[in-house]
């Protein structure tokens, strides 16, 4: 029985592509000096994001929810700094 070279395996190629994409995202975050956090999002958080961050109600799209929560967080931080009379440059 001849063993197939792992380099020729389609699953291995797909895994290498996913790993390369993960590494590129990690390097991009390091360059921009940002960190990635996982959070739990419930119905209340979705309602607030729909009201203040433009999230469409009833959506289950994780990317859209993440974008809306990021926008909501930035809006909240700016409002908090404004309330305290402080200002910093907010980088994207």
PyMOL Python script that loads the backbone (N, CA, C, O; Angstrom):
from pymol import cmd

cmd.read_pdbstr("""\
ATOM      1  N   UNK A   1       0.835  -1.164   0.000  1.00  0.00           N
ATOM      2  CA  UNK A   1       0.000   0.000   0.000  1.00  0.00           C
ATOM      3  C   UNK A   1       0.892   1.244   0.000  1.00  0.00           C
ATOM      4  O   UNK A   1       1.765   1.387   0.856  1.00  0.00           O
ATOM      5  N   UNK A   2       0.672   2.131  -0.953  1.00  0.00           N
ATOM      6  CA  UNK A   2       1.462   3.327  -1.093  1.00  0.00           C
ATOM      7  C   UNK A   2       0.772   4.463  -0.352  1.00  0.00           C
ATOM      8  O   UNK A   2      -0.412   4.737  -0.544  1.00  0.00           O
ATOM      9  N   UNK A   3       1.547   5.105   0.491  1.00  0.00           N
ATOM     10  CA  UNK A   3       0.993   6.236   1.238  1.00  0.00           C
ATOM     11  C   UNK A   3       1.050   7.489   0.374  1.00  0.00           C
ATOM     12  O   UNK A   3       2.068   7.773  -0.257  1.00  0.00           O
ATOM     13  N   UNK A   4      -0.049   8.236   0.349  1.00  0.00           N
ATOM     14  CA  UNK A   4      -0.116   9.449  -0.457  1.00  0.00           C
ATOM     15  C   UNK A   4       0.663  10.566   0.232  1.00  0.00           C
ATOM     16  O   UNK A   4       0.605  10.709   1.454  1.00  0.00           O
ATOM     17  N   UNK A   5       1.376  11.337  -0.539  1.00  0.00           N
ATOM     18  CA  UNK A   5       2.137  12.462  -0.014  1.00  0.00           C
ATOM     19  C   UNK A   5       1.162  13.489   0.546  1.00  0.00           C
ATOM     20  O   UNK A   5       0.256  13.924  -0.164  1.00  0.00           O
ATOM     21  N   UNK A   6       1.332  13.889   1.817  1.00  0.00           N
ATOM     22  CA  UNK A   6       0.397  14.848   2.411  1.00  0.00           C
ATOM     23  C   UNK A   6       0.323  16.176   1.655  1.00  0.00           C
ATOM     24  O   UNK A   6      -0.694  16.867   1.712  1.00  0.00           O
ATOM     25  N   UNK A   7       1.393  16.532   0.950  1.00  0.00           N
ATOM     26  CA  UNK A   7       1.388  17.786   0.198  1.00  0.00           C
ATOM     27  C   UNK A   7       0.376  17.752  -0.938  1.00  0.00           C
ATOM     28  O   UNK A   7      -0.077  18.802  -1.392  1.00  0.00           O
ATOM     29  N   UNK A   8       0.017  16.559  -1.402  1.00  0.00           N
ATOM     30  CA  UNK A   8      -0.926  16.432  -2.500  1.00  0.00           C
ATOM     31  C   UNK A   8      -2.367  16.275  -2.019  1.00  0.00           C
ATOM     32  O   UNK A   8      -3.292  16.252  -2.831  1.00  0.00           O
ATOM     33  N   UNK A   9      -2.558  16.170  -0.744  1.00  0.00           N
ATOM     34  CA  UNK A   9      -3.886  15.959  -0.191  1.00  0.00           C
ATOM     35  C   UNK A   9      -4.678  17.270  -0.240  1.00  0.00           C
ATOM     36  O   UNK A   9      -4.181  18.308   0.195  1.00  0.00           O
ATOM     37  N   UNK A  10      -5.886  17.229  -0.758  1.00  0.00           N
ATOM     38  CA  UNK A  10      -6.717  18.440  -0.889  1.00  0.00           C
ATOM     39  C   UNK A  10      -7.051  19.034   0.473  1.00  0.00           C
ATOM     40  O   UNK A  10      -7.088  20.255   0.631  1.00  0.00           O
ATOM     41  N   UNK A  11      -7.294  18.171   1.452  1.00  0.00           N
ATOM     42  CA  UNK A  11      -7.610  18.679   2.792  1.00  0.00           C
ATOM     43  C   UNK A  11      -6.415  19.394   3.408  1.00  0.00           C
ATOM     44  O   UNK A  11      -6.572  20.407   4.091  1.00  0.00           O
ATOM     45  N   UNK A  12      -5.235  18.871   3.167  1.00  0.00           N
ATOM     46  CA  UNK A  12      -4.028  19.516   3.690  1.00  0.00           C
ATOM     47  C   UNK A  12      -3.809  20.877   3.036  1.00  0.00           C
ATOM     48  O   UNK A  12      -3.407  21.834   3.697  1.00  0.00           O
ATOM     49  N   UNK A  13      -4.077  20.956   1.732  1.00  0.00           N
ATOM     50  CA  UNK A  13      -3.943  22.245   1.037  1.00  0.00           C
ATOM     51  C   UNK A  13      -4.937  23.252   1.590  1.00  0.00           C
ATOM     52  O   UNK A  13      -4.596  24.415   1.804  1.00  0.00           O
ATOM     53  N   UNK A  14      -6.163  22.809   1.822  1.00  0.00           N
ATOM     54  CA  UNK A  14      -7.193  23.700   2.373  1.00  0.00           C
ATOM     55  C   UNK A  14      -6.799  24.155   3.776  1.00  0.00           C
ATOM     56  O   UNK A  14      -6.986  25.320   4.128  1.00  0.00           O
ATOM     57  N   UNK A  15      -6.251  23.237   4.580  1.00  0.00           N
ATOM     58  CA  UNK A  15      -5.824  23.593   5.925  1.00  0.00           C
ATOM     59  C   UNK A  15      -4.684  24.610   5.875  1.00  0.00           C
ATOM     60  O   UNK A  15      -4.669  25.554   6.665  1.00  0.00           O
ATOM     61  N   UNK A  16      -3.737  24.433   4.965  1.00  0.00           N
ATOM     62  CA  UNK A  16      -2.633  25.390   4.841  1.00  0.00           C
ATOM     63  C   UNK A  16      -3.147  26.768   4.433  1.00  0.00           C
ATOM     64  O   UNK A  16      -2.652  27.783   4.923  1.00  0.00           O
ATOM     65  N   UNK A  17      -4.144  26.812   3.535  1.00  0.00           N
ATOM     66  CA  UNK A  17      -4.727  28.099   3.136  1.00  0.00           C
ATOM     67  C   UNK A  17      -5.413  28.782   4.318  1.00  0.00           C
ATOM     68  O   UNK A  17      -5.260  29.987   4.518  1.00  0.00           O
ATOM     69  N   UNK A  18      -6.175  28.003   5.104  1.00  0.00           N
ATOM     70  CA  UNK A  18      -6.848  28.571   6.279  1.00  0.00           C
ATOM     71  C   UNK A  18      -5.827  29.069   7.298  1.00  0.00           C
ATOM     72  O   UNK A  18      -5.994  30.136   7.888  1.00  0.00           O
ATOM     73  N   UNK A  19      -4.775  28.290   7.496  1.00  0.00           N
ATOM     74  CA  UNK A  19      -3.730  28.673   8.448  1.00  0.00           C
ATOM     75  C   UNK A  19      -3.006  29.942   7.986  1.00  0.00           C
ATOM     76  O   UNK A  19      -2.710  30.818   8.799  1.00  0.00           O
ATOM     77  N   UNK A  20      -2.725  30.041   6.700  1.00  0.00           N
ATOM     78  CA  UNK A  20      -2.071  31.239   6.159  1.00  0.00           C
ATOM     79  C   UNK A  20      -2.960  32.462   6.344  1.00  0.00           C
ATOM     80  O   UNK A  20      -2.471  33.539   6.686  1.00  0.00           O
ATOM     81  N   UNK A  21      -4.269  32.304   6.121  1.00  0.00           N
ATOM     82  CA  UNK A  21      -5.202  33.422   6.304  1.00  0.00           C
ATOM     83  C   UNK A  21      -5.279  33.814   7.783  1.00  0.00           C
ATOM     84  O   UNK A  21      -5.320  35.001   8.107  1.00  0.00           O
ATOM     85  N   UNK A  22      -5.300  32.820   8.681  1.00  0.00           N
ATOM     86  CA  UNK A  22      -5.307  33.111  10.116  1.00  0.00           C
ATOM     87  C   UNK A  22      -4.060  33.882  10.520  1.00  0.00           C
ATOM     88  O   UNK A  22      -4.137  34.850  11.276  1.00  0.00           O
ATOM     89  N   UNK A  23      -2.917  33.450  10.017  1.00  0.00           N
ATOM     90  CA  UNK A  23      -1.653  34.109  10.342  1.00  0.00           C
ATOM     91  C   UNK A  23      -1.636  35.538   9.815  1.00  0.00           C
ATOM     92  O   UNK A  23      -1.150  36.442  10.495  1.00  0.00           O
ATOM     93  N   UNK A  24      -2.159  35.750   8.617  1.00  0.00           N
ATOM     94  CA  UNK A  24      -2.209  37.106   8.053  1.00  0.00           C
ATOM     95  C   UNK A  24      -3.084  38.011   8.908  1.00  0.00           C
ATOM     96  O   UNK A  24      -2.729  39.166   9.147  1.00  0.00           O
ATOM     97  N   UNK A  25      -4.233  37.500   9.376  1.00  0.00           N
ATOM     98  CA  UNK A  25      -5.104  38.300  10.243  1.00  0.00           C
ATOM     99  C   UNK A  25      -4.417  38.605  11.574  1.00  0.00           C
ATOM    100  O   UNK A  25      -4.514  39.723  12.080  1.00  0.00           O
ATOM    101  N   UNK A  26      -3.727  37.622  12.139  1.00  0.00           N
ATOM    102  CA  UNK A  26      -3.008  37.812  13.391  1.00  0.00           C
ATOM    103  C   UNK A  26      -1.923  38.877  13.232  1.00  0.00           C
ATOM    104  O   UNK A  26      -1.785  39.759  14.079  1.00  0.00           O
ATOM    105  N   UNK A  27      -1.157  38.791  12.147  1.00  0.00           N
ATOM    106  CA  UNK A  27      -0.104  39.781  11.910  1.00  0.00           C
ATOM    107  C   UNK A  27      -0.685  41.176  11.718  1.00  0.00           C
ATOM    108  O   UNK A  27      -0.105  42.158  12.181  1.00  0.00           O
ATOM    109  N   UNK A  28      -1.819  41.269  11.042  1.00  0.00           N
ATOM    110  CA  UNK A  28      -2.477  42.554  10.843  1.00  0.00           C
ATOM    111  C   UNK A  28      -2.896  43.153  12.182  1.00  0.00           C
ATOM    112  O   UNK A  28      -2.709  44.348  12.412  1.00  0.00           O
ATOM    113  N   UNK A  29      -3.462  42.331  13.067  1.00  0.00           N
ATOM    114  CA  UNK A  29      -3.854  42.815  14.394  1.00  0.00           C
ATOM    115  C   UNK A  29      -2.636  43.267  15.197  1.00  0.00           C
ATOM    116  O   UNK A  29      -2.689  44.287  15.884  1.00  0.00           O
ATOM    117  N   UNK A  30      -1.556  42.523  15.113  1.00  0.00           N
ATOM    118  CA  UNK A  30      -0.329  42.921  15.833  1.00  0.00           C
ATOM    119  C   UNK A  30       0.192  44.255  15.325  1.00  0.00           C
ATOM    120  O   UNK A  30       0.590  45.113  16.113  1.00  0.00           O
ATOM    121  N   UNK A  31       0.189  44.433  13.998  1.00  0.00           N
ATOM    122  CA  UNK A  31       0.672  45.665  13.393  1.00  0.00           C
ATOM    123  C   UNK A  31      -0.177  46.860  13.842  1.00  0.00           C
ATOM    124  O   UNK A  31       0.345  47.940  14.117  1.00  0.00           O
ATOM    125  N   UNK A  32      -1.502  46.641  13.910  1.00  0.00           N
ATOM    126  CA  UNK A  32      -2.410  47.722  14.300  1.00  0.00           C
ATOM    127  C   UNK A  32      -2.533  47.865  15.810  1.00  0.00           C
ATOM    128  O   UNK A  32      -3.230  48.757  16.294  1.00  0.00           O
ATOM    129  N   UNK A  33      -1.854  46.985  16.566  1.00  0.00           N
ATOM    130  CA  UNK A  33      -1.878  46.985  18.028  1.00  0.00           C
ATOM    131  C   UNK A  33      -3.296  46.837  18.577  1.00  0.00           C
ATOM    132  O   UNK A  33      -3.708  47.589  19.461  1.00  0.00           O
ATOM    133  N   UNK A  34      -4.034  45.869  18.051  1.00  0.00           N
ATOM    134  CA  UNK A  34      -5.377  45.578  18.547  1.00  0.00           C
ATOM    135  C   UNK A  34      -5.427  44.125  18.992  1.00  0.00           C
ATOM    136  O   UNK A  34      -4.616  43.299  18.571  1.00  0.00           O
ATOM    137  N   UNK A  35      -6.389  43.832  19.845  1.00  0.00           N
ATOM    138  CA  UNK A  35      -6.576  42.469  20.326  1.00  0.00           C
ATOM    139  C   UNK A  35      -7.975  42.001  19.960  1.00  0.00           C
ATOM    140  O   UNK A  35      -8.873  42.807  19.714  1.00  0.00           O
ATOM    141  N   UNK A  36      -8.140  40.719  19.929  1.00  0.00           N
ATOM    142  CA  UNK A  36      -9.403  40.103  19.564  1.00  0.00           C
ATOM    143  C   UNK A  36     -10.009  39.469  20.809  1.00  0.00           C
ATOM    144  O   UNK A  36      -9.349  38.681  21.487  1.00  0.00           O
ATOM    145  N   UNK A  37     -11.264  39.806  21.117  1.00  0.00           N
ATOM    146  CA  UNK A  37     -11.947  39.253  22.270  1.00  0.00           C
ATOM    147  C   UNK A  37     -13.241  38.587  21.833  1.00  0.00           C
ATOM    148  O   UNK A  37     -13.920  39.058  20.920  1.00  0.00           O
ATOM    149  N   UNK A  38     -13.570  37.500  22.489  1.00  0.00           N
ATOM    150  CA  UNK A  38     -14.855  36.866  22.250  1.00  0.00           C
ATOM    151  C   UNK A  38     -15.808  37.322  23.342  1.00  0.00           C
ATOM    152  O   UNK A  38     -15.437  37.364  24.515  1.00  0.00           O
ATOM    153  N   UNK A  39     -17.028  37.662  22.967  1.00  0.00           N
ATOM    154  CA  UNK A  39     -18.021  38.088  23.941  1.00  0.00           C
ATOM    155  C   UNK A  39     -19.322  37.347  23.678  1.00  0.00           C
ATOM    156  O   UNK A  39     -19.568  36.855  22.577  1.00  0.00           O
ATOM    157  N   UNK A  40     -20.140  37.282  24.706  1.00  0.00           N
ATOM    158  CA  UNK A  40     -21.468  36.698  24.557  1.00  0.00           C
ATOM    159  C   UNK A  40     -22.449  37.812  24.219  1.00  0.00           C
ATOM    160  O   UNK A  40     -22.420  38.885  24.823  1.00  0.00           O
ATOM    161  N   UNK A  41     -23.306  37.548  23.259  1.00  0.00           N
ATOM    162  CA  UNK A  41     -24.287  38.534  22.830  1.00  0.00           C
ATOM    163  C   UNK A  41     -25.673  37.920  22.972  1.00  0.00           C
ATOM    164  O   UNK A  41     -25.972  36.878  22.387  1.00  0.00           O
ATOM    165  N   UNK A  42     -26.494  38.571  23.742  1.00  0.00           N
ATOM    166  CA  UNK A  42     -27.862  38.118  23.939  1.00  0.00           C
ATOM    167  C   UNK A  42     -28.850  39.048  23.262  1.00  0.00           C
ATOM    168  O   UNK A  42     -28.470  39.939  22.503  1.00  0.00           O
ATOM    169  N   UNK A  43     -30.099  38.830  23.543  1.00  0.00           N
ATOM    170  CA  UNK A  43     -31.171  39.607  22.921  1.00  0.00           C
ATOM    171  C   UNK A  43     -31.083  41.088  23.296  1.00  0.00           C
ATOM    172  O   UNK A  43     -31.340  41.958  22.463  1.00  0.00           O
ATOM    173  N   UNK A  44     -30.720  41.373  24.549  1.00  0.00           N
ATOM    174  CA  UNK A  44     -30.627  42.771  24.987  1.00  0.00           C
ATOM    175  C   UNK A  44     -29.538  43.519  24.222  1.00  0.00           C
ATOM    176  O   UNK A  44     -29.743  44.649  23.779  1.00  0.00           O
ATOM    177  N   UNK A  45     -28.388  42.881  24.072  1.00  0.00           N
ATOM    178  CA  UNK A  45     -27.289  43.523  23.347  1.00  0.00           C
ATOM    179  C   UNK A  45     -27.658  43.744  21.881  1.00  0.00           C
ATOM    180  O   UNK A  45     -27.303  44.768  21.298  1.00  0.00           O
ATOM    181  N   UNK A  46     -28.360  42.794  21.293  1.00  0.00           N
ATOM    182  CA  UNK A  46     -28.789  42.940  19.895  1.00  0.00           C
ATOM    183  C   UNK A  46     -29.783  44.090  19.740  1.00  0.00           C
ATOM    184  O   UNK A  46     -29.734  44.825  18.753  1.00  0.00           O
ATOM    185  N   UNK A  47     -30.684  44.247  20.713  1.00  0.00           N
ATOM    186  CA  UNK A  47     -31.651  45.344  20.655  1.00  0.00           C
ATOM    187  C   UNK A  47     -30.954  46.696  20.756  1.00  0.00           C
ATOM    188  O   UNK A  47     -31.297  47.629  20.031  1.00  0.00           O
ATOM    189  N   UNK A  48     -29.979  46.803  21.651  1.00  0.00           N
ATOM    190  CA  UNK A  48     -29.236  48.062  21.795  1.00  0.00           C
ATOM    191  C   UNK A  48     -28.454  48.351  20.516  1.00  0.00           C
ATOM    192  O   UNK A  48     -28.410  49.492  20.055  1.00  0.00           O
ATOM    193  N   UNK A  49     -27.833  47.310  19.944  1.00  0.00           N
ATOM    194  CA  UNK A  49     -27.091  47.499  18.696  1.00  0.00           C
ATOM    195  C   UNK A  49     -28.030  47.884  17.559  1.00  0.00           C
ATOM    196  O   UNK A  49     -27.655  48.669  16.687  1.00  0.00           O
ATOM    197  N   UNK A  50     -29.235  47.345  17.558  1.00  0.00           N
ATOM    198  CA  UNK A  50     -30.205  47.704  16.523  1.00  0.00           C
ATOM    199  C   UNK A  50     -30.643  49.160  16.682  1.00  0.00           C
ATOM    200  O   UNK A  50     -30.829  49.872  15.695  1.00  0.00           O
ATOM    201  N   UNK A  51     -30.802  49.586  17.915  1.00  0.00           N
ATOM    202  CA  UNK A  51     -31.279  50.953  18.154  1.00  0.00           C
ATOM    203  C   UNK A  51     -30.207  52.003  17.884  1.00  0.00           C
ATOM    204  O   UNK A  51     -30.502  53.051  17.310  1.00  0.00           O
ATOM    205  N   UNK A  52     -28.973  51.736  18.289  1.00  0.00           N
ATOM    206  CA  UNK A  52     -27.946  52.769  18.240  1.00  0.00           C
ATOM    207  C   UNK A  52     -26.842  52.544  17.205  1.00  0.00           C
ATOM    208  O   UNK A  52     -26.121  53.482  16.868  1.00  0.00           O
ATOM    209  N   UNK A  53     -26.698  51.326  16.697  1.00  0.00           N
ATOM    210  CA  UNK A  53     -25.562  51.044  15.808  1.00  0.00           C
ATOM    211  C   UNK A  53     -25.994  50.567  14.419  1.00  0.00           C
ATOM    212  O   UNK A  53     -25.151  50.173  13.612  1.00  0.00           O
ATOM    213  N   UNK A  54     -27.288  50.600  14.137  1.00  0.00           N
ATOM    214  CA  UNK A  54     -27.745  50.286  12.790  1.00  0.00           C
ATOM    215  C   UNK A  54     -27.886  48.813  12.464  1.00  0.00           C
ATOM    216  O   UNK A  54     -27.999  48.452  11.293  1.00  0.00           O
ATOM    217  N   UNK A  55     -27.883  47.951  13.475  1.00  0.00           N
ATOM    218  CA  UNK A  55     -28.070  46.523  13.227  1.00  0.00           C
ATOM    219  C   UNK A  55     -29.528  46.261  12.876  1.00  0.00           C
ATOM    220  O   UNK A  55     -30.430  46.759  13.549  1.00  0.00           O
ATOM    221  N   UNK A  56     -29.761  45.485  11.828  1.00  0.00           N
ATOM    222  CA  UNK A  56     -31.135  45.138  11.461  1.00  0.00           C
ATOM    223  C   UNK A  56     -31.687  44.155  12.479  1.00  0.00           C
ATOM    224  O   UNK A  56     -31.041  43.163  12.816  1.00  0.00           O
ATOM    225  N   UNK A  57     -32.883  44.439  12.964  1.00  0.00           N
ATOM    226  CA  UNK A  57     -33.493  43.566  13.972  1.00  0.00           C
ATOM    227  C   UNK A  57     -33.730  42.184  13.393  1.00  0.00           C
ATOM    228  O   UNK A  57     -34.123  42.038  12.236  1.00  0.00           O
ATOM    229  N   UNK A  58     -33.486  41.177  14.212  1.00  0.00           N
ATOM    230  CA  UNK A  58     -33.716  39.797  13.812  1.00  0.00           C
ATOM    231  C   UNK A  58     -32.572  39.164  13.036  1.00  0.00           C
ATOM    232  O   UNK A  58     -32.675  38.001  12.645  1.00  0.00           O
ATOM    233  N   UNK A  59     -31.492  39.887  12.802  1.00  0.00           N
ATOM    234  CA  UNK A  59     -30.383  39.303  12.057  1.00  0.00           C
ATOM    235  C   UNK A  59     -29.588  38.340  12.928  1.00  0.00           C
ATOM    236  O   UNK A  59     -29.442  38.562  14.130  1.00  0.00           O
ATOM    237  N   UNK A  60     -29.083  37.290  12.336  1.00  0.00           N
ATOM    238  CA  UNK A  60     -28.221  36.329  13.021  1.00  0.00           C
ATOM    239  C   UNK A  60     -26.848  36.273  12.366  1.00  0.00           C
ATOM    240  O   UNK A  60     -26.058  35.372  12.649  1.00  0.00           O
ATOM    241  N   UNK A  61     -26.566  37.226  11.501  1.00  0.00           N
ATOM    242  CA  UNK A  61     -25.276  37.279  10.809  1.00  0.00           C
ATOM    243  C   UNK A  61     -24.204  37.727  11.801  1.00  0.00           C
ATOM    244  O   UNK A  61     -24.227  38.863  12.275  1.00  0.00           O
ATOM    245  N   UNK A  62     -23.264  36.831  12.114  1.00  0.00           N
ATOM    246  CA  UNK A  62     -22.251  37.122  13.127  1.00  0.00           C
ATOM    247  C   UNK A  62     -21.355  38.292  12.731  1.00  0.00           C
ATOM    248  O   UNK A  62     -20.936  39.068  13.589  1.00  0.00           O
ATOM    249  N   UNK A  63     -21.063  38.422  11.459  1.00  0.00           N
ATOM    250  CA  UNK A  63     -20.213  39.526  11.006  1.00  0.00           C
ATOM    251  C   UNK A  63     -20.940  40.858  11.212  1.00  0.00           C
ATOM    252  O   UNK A  63     -20.351  41.816  11.713  1.00  0.00           O
ATOM    253  N   UNK A  64     -22.206  40.918  10.829  1.00  0.00           N
ATOM    254  CA  UNK A  64     -22.991  42.148  10.994  1.00  0.00           C
ATOM    255  C   UNK A  64     -23.134  42.500  12.468  1.00  0.00           C
ATOM    256  O   UNK A  64     -23.057  43.672  12.838  1.00  0.00           O
ATOM    257  N   UNK A  65     -23.340  41.499  13.305  1.00  0.00           N
ATOM    258  CA  UNK A  65     -23.472  41.737  14.741  1.00  0.00           C
ATOM    259  C   UNK A  65     -22.150  42.249  15.305  1.00  0.00           C
ATOM    260  O   UNK A  65     -22.135  43.176  16.115  1.00  0.00           O
ATOM    261  N   UNK A  66     -21.051  41.653  14.882  1.00  0.00           N
ATOM    262  CA  UNK A  66     -19.734  42.097  15.340  1.00  0.00           C
ATOM    263  C   UNK A  66     -19.429  43.520  14.937  1.00  0.00           C
ATOM    264  O   UNK A  66     -18.899  44.293  15.735  1.00  0.00           O
ATOM    265  N   UNK A  67     -19.759  43.876  13.701  1.00  0.00           N
ATOM    266  CA  UNK A  67     -19.536  45.242  13.222  1.00  0.00           C
ATOM    267  C   UNK A  67     -20.386  46.225  14.030  1.00  0.00           C
ATOM    268  O   UNK A  67     -19.901  47.279  14.442  1.00  0.00           O
ATOM    269  N   UNK A  68     -21.644  45.880  14.253  1.00  0.00           N
ATOM    270  CA  UNK A  68     -22.538  46.763  15.003  1.00  0.00           C
ATOM    271  C   UNK A  68     -22.071  46.913  16.452  1.00  0.00           C
ATOM    272  O   UNK A  68     -22.123  48.013  17.002  1.00  0.00           O
ATOM    273  N   UNK A  69     -21.619  45.829  17.074  1.00  0.00           N
ATOM    274  CA  UNK A  69     -21.144  45.922  18.451  1.00  0.00           C
ATOM    275  C   UNK A  69     -19.857  46.738  18.543  1.00  0.00           C
ATOM    276  O   UNK A  69     -19.653  47.472  19.510  1.00  0.00           O
ATOM    277  N   UNK A  70     -18.997  46.612  17.548  1.00  0.00           N
ATOM    278  CA  UNK A  70     -17.786  47.438  17.517  1.00  0.00           C
ATOM    279  C   UNK A  70     -18.126  48.910  17.398  1.00  0.00           C
ATOM    280  O   UNK A  70     -17.537  49.753  18.076  1.00  0.00           O
ATOM    281  N   UNK A  71     -19.084  49.215  16.526  1.00  0.00           N
ATOM    282  CA  UNK A  71     -19.535  50.602  16.359  1.00  0.00           C
ATOM    283  C   UNK A  71     -20.148  51.113  17.660  1.00  0.00           C
ATOM    284  O   UNK A  71     -19.888  52.241  18.077  1.00  0.00           O
ATOM    285  N   UNK A  72     -20.955  50.281  18.291  1.00  0.00           N
ATOM    286  CA  UNK A  72     -21.599  50.649  19.550  1.00  0.00           C
ATOM    287  C   UNK A  72     -20.556  50.905  20.634  1.00  0.00           C
ATOM    288  O   UNK A  72     -20.690  51.856  21.404  1.00  0.00           O
ATOM    289  N   UNK A  73     -19.537  50.086  20.703  1.00  0.00           N
ATOM    290  CA  UNK A  73     -18.473  50.275  21.682  1.00  0.00           C
ATOM    291  C   UNK A  73     -17.736  51.586  21.442  1.00  0.00           C
ATOM    292  O   UNK A  73     -17.481  52.339  22.382  1.00  0.00           O
ATOM    293  N   UNK A  74     -17.393  51.860  20.183  1.00  0.00           N
ATOM    294  CA  UNK A  74     -16.698  53.111  19.874  1.00  0.00           C
ATOM    295  C   UNK A  74     -17.561  54.326  20.196  1.00  0.00           C
ATOM    296  O   UNK A  74     -17.068  55.314  20.740  1.00  0.00           O
ATOM    297  N   UNK A  75     -18.861  54.253  19.858  1.00  0.00           N
ATOM    298  CA  UNK A  75     -19.772  55.357  20.177  1.00  0.00           C
ATOM    299  C   UNK A  75     -19.850  55.581  21.687  1.00  0.00           C
ATOM    300  O   UNK A  75     -19.850  56.717  22.160  1.00  0.00           O
ATOM    301  N   UNK A  76     -19.915  54.491  22.424  1.00  0.00           N
ATOM    302  CA  UNK A  76     -19.974  54.590  23.877  1.00  0.00           C
ATOM    303  C   UNK A  76     -18.713  55.182  24.474  1.00  0.00           C
ATOM    304  O   UNK A  76     -18.778  55.989  25.402  1.00  0.00           O
ATOM    305  N   UNK A  77     -17.566  54.784  23.946  1.00  0.00           N
ATOM    306  CA  UNK A  77     -16.303  55.330  24.448  1.00  0.00           C
ATOM    307  C   UNK A  77     -16.181  56.820  24.151  1.00  0.00           C
ATOM    308  O   UNK A  77     -15.741  57.594  25.001  1.00  0.00           O
ATOM    309  N   UNK A  78     -16.571  57.215  22.946  1.00  0.00           N
ATOM    310  CA  UNK A  78     -16.525  58.643  22.594  1.00  0.00           C
ATOM    311  C   UNK A  78     -17.476  59.439  23.484  1.00  0.00           C
ATOM    312  O   UNK A  78     -17.120  60.520  23.952  1.00  0.00           O
ATOM    313  N   UNK A  79     -18.683  58.919  23.723  1.00  0.00           N
ATOM    314  CA  UNK A  79     -19.651  59.617  24.577  1.00  0.00           C
ATOM    315  C   UNK A  79     -19.124  59.732  26.008  1.00  0.00           C
ATOM    316  O   UNK A  79     -19.290  60.767  26.653  1.00  0.00           O
ATOM    317  N   UNK A  80     -18.495  58.678  26.496  1.00  0.00           N
ATOM    318  CA  UNK A  80     -17.949  58.702  27.846  1.00  0.00           C
ATOM    319  C   UNK A  80     -16.834  59.736  27.961  1.00  0.00           C
ATOM    320  O   UNK A  80     -16.787  60.495  28.929  1.00  0.00           O
ATOM    321  N   UNK A  81     -15.951  59.768  26.991  1.00  0.00           N
ATOM    322  CA  UNK A  81     -14.863  60.750  27.007  1.00  0.00           C
ATOM    323  C   UNK A  81     -15.410  62.175  26.884  1.00  0.00           C
ATOM    324  O   UNK A  81     -14.916  63.094  27.537  1.00  0.00           O
ATOM    325  N   UNK A  82     -16.428  62.348  26.048  1.00  0.00           N
ATOM    326  CA  UNK A  82     -17.049  63.669  25.883  1.00  0.00           C
ATOM    327  C   UNK A  82     -17.677  64.127  27.200  1.00  0.00           C
ATOM    328  O   UNK A  82     -17.560  65.290  27.586  1.00  0.00           O
ATOM    329  N   UNK A  83     -18.338  63.202  27.875  1.00  0.00           N
ATOM    330  CA  UNK A  83     -18.981  63.510  29.155  1.00  0.00           C
ATOM    331  C   UNK A  83     -17.950  63.921  30.204  1.00  0.00           C
ATOM    332  O   UNK A  83     -18.207  64.807  31.018  1.00  0.00           O
ATOM    333  N   UNK A  84     -16.797  63.284  30.183  1.00  0.00           N
ATOM    334  CA  UNK A  84     -15.744  63.582  31.153  1.00  0.00           C
ATOM    335  C   UNK A  84     -14.888  64.776  30.734  1.00  0.00           C
ATOM    336  O   UNK A  84     -14.004  65.200  31.478  1.00  0.00           O
ATOM    337  N   UNK A  85     -15.150  65.317  29.542  1.00  0.00           N
ATOM    338  CA  UNK A  85     -14.401  66.464  29.074  1.00  0.00           C
ATOM    339  C   UNK A  85     -12.995  66.131  28.591  1.00  0.00           C
ATOM    340  O   UNK A  85     -12.133  67.005  28.508  1.00  0.00           O
ATOM    341  N   UNK A  86     -12.775  64.873  28.276  1.00  0.00           N
ATOM    342  CA  UNK A  86     -11.481  64.436  27.787  1.00  0.00           C
ATOM    343  C   UNK A  86     -11.571  64.181  26.292  1.00  0.00           C
ATOM    344  O   UNK A  86     -12.653  63.954  25.751  1.00  0.00           O
ATOM    345  N   UNK A  87     -10.442  64.220  25.644  1.00  0.00           N
ATOM    346  CA  UNK A  87     -10.446  63.876  24.220  1.00  0.00           C
ATOM    347  C   UNK A  87      -9.162  63.134  23.893  1.00  0.00           C
ATOM    348  O   UNK A  87      -8.086  63.472  24.385  1.00  0.00           O
ATOM    349  N   UNK A  88      -9.295  62.144  23.074  1.00  0.00           N
ATOM    350  CA  UNK A  88      -8.151  61.414  22.540  1.00  0.00           C
ATOM    351  C   UNK A  88      -8.436  61.171  21.075  1.00  0.00           C
ATOM    352  O   UNK A  88      -9.586  61.226  20.639  1.00  0.00           O
ATOM    353  N   UNK A  89      -7.421  60.911  20.339  1.00  0.00           N
ATOM    354  CA  UNK A  89      -7.620  60.586  18.931  1.00  0.00           C
ATOM    355  C   UNK A  89      -8.057  59.141  18.833  1.00  0.00           C
ATOM    356  O   UNK A  89      -7.344  58.238  19.269  1.00  0.00           O
ATOM    357  N   UNK A  90      -9.228  58.922  18.262  1.00  0.00           N
ATOM    358  CA  UNK A  90      -9.722  57.563  18.064  1.00  0.00           C
ATOM    359  C   UNK A  90      -9.206  57.051  16.734  1.00  0.00           C
ATOM    360  O   UNK A  90      -9.516  57.613  15.683  1.00  0.00           O
ATOM    361  N   UNK A  91      -8.422  55.988  16.777  1.00  0.00           N
ATOM    362  CA  UNK A  91      -7.887  55.403  15.551  1.00  0.00           C
ATOM    363  C   UNK A  91      -8.787  54.277  15.098  1.00  0.00           C
ATOM    364  O   UNK A  91      -9.364  53.564  15.919  1.00  0.00           O
ATOM    365  N   UNK A  92      -8.906  54.119  13.807  1.00  0.00           N
ATOM    366  CA  UNK A  92      -9.645  52.989  13.225  1.00  0.00           C
ATOM    367  C   UNK A  92      -8.698  51.863  12.997  1.00  0.00           C
ATOM    368  O   UNK A  92      -9.102  50.806  12.512  1.00  0.00           O
TER     369      UNK A  92
END
""", "prot")
cmd.dss("prot")
cmd.show_as("cartoon", "prot")
cmd.util.cbc("prot")
cmd.orient("prot")
